């Protein structure tokens, strides 16, 4: 069962990211479902252990395009981008 969750935001990862996280758990013999980014772990008083391997996941991200000239709020355009980032299992962290 895929129940991988972000340890800081308490949000579950998407189905496609769940697949990546489960494969990473199997490869590195991890049992915890709690994941977070490098800086997120620092925010909650933990640090990623030296040499720990993160798992690459993907996030959909909305970016506002900068217009050539100032426009009103109704005409602002956004681009949808796919951003890759790494998350680390709590087993690859330790308290600060």
C-alpha positions in Angstrom: 0.0 0.0 0.0 1.3 3.4 -0.9 0.9 5.9 1.9 3.9 8.1 1.5 3.3 11.5 3.0 5.3 14.7 3.4 6.4 14.9 7.0 6.1 18.7 7.1 3.0 19.6 5.1 1.1 16.3 5.9 0.1 16.0 2.3 0.1 12.7 0.4 2.3 12.5 -2.7 0.6 11.9 -6.1 0.2 8.4 -7.4 3.1 8.8 -9.9 5.4 10.0 -7.1 4.2 7.2 -4.8 5.6 4.8 -7.3 9.0 6.5 -7.3 9.0 6.6 -3.4 8.1 3.0 -3.1 10.8 1.9 -5.5 13.3 4.0 -3.5 12.2 2.5 -0.2 12.7 -1.0 -1.6 16.1 -0.2 -3.0 17.4 1.3 0.2 15.4 -1.0 2.6 13.4 1.8 4.2 10.2 1.3 6.2 9.0 4.8 7.0 6.4 6.6 4.9 7.6 10.1 5.9 9.5 12.2 3.4 10.5 15.8 3.0 12.9 18.1 1.1 16.3 19.0 2.5 15.2 22.4 3.7 11.9 21.1 5.0 13.8 18.7 7.3 15.9 21.7 8.6 12.6 23.6 9.4 11.5 20.8 11.8 14.9 20.4 13.5 16.4 17.5 11.5 19.2 17.2 9.1 19.9 14.9 6.2 22.8 12.5 7.0 25.9 12.9 4.9 25.8 10.6 1.9 22.0 10.0 2.0 20.4 9.4 -1.4 17.3 11.4 -2.1 14.4 10.3 -4.3 13.6 12.3 -7.3 9.9 13.3 -7.6 8.0 15.7 -9.8 5.8 18.6 -8.9 3.5 20.7 -11.1 4.2 24.3 -10.7 2.4 27.5 -11.9 4.7 30.3 -12.9 3.5 33.8 -13.8 5.0 35.1 -17.0 6.5 38.6 -16.9 4.6 40.8 -19.4 6.6 43.1 -21.7 4.6 46.0 -20.3 2.6 46.4 -17.1 -0.9 45.0 -17.4 -3.8 44.7 -15.0 -4.3 41.6 -12.9 -6.9 40.0 -15.2 -4.4 39.8 -18.1 -1.6 38.0 -16.3 -0.6 34.8 -17.9 0.7 31.7 -16.2 2.7 28.7 -17.4 2.4 25.2 -16.0 5.7 23.6 -15.5 7.0 20.3 -14.3 9.7 20.7 -11.6 12.0 17.9 -10.4 13.1 17.9 -6.8 14.6 15.5 -4.3 13.0 14.3 -1.0 14.6 12.3 1.8 13.1 9.6 4.0 13.1 10.3 7.7 15.4 7.3 8.1 18.0 9.3 6.2 17.8 12.1 8.7 18.9 12.8 12.3 18.0 15.4 15.0 20.0 18.6 14.9 
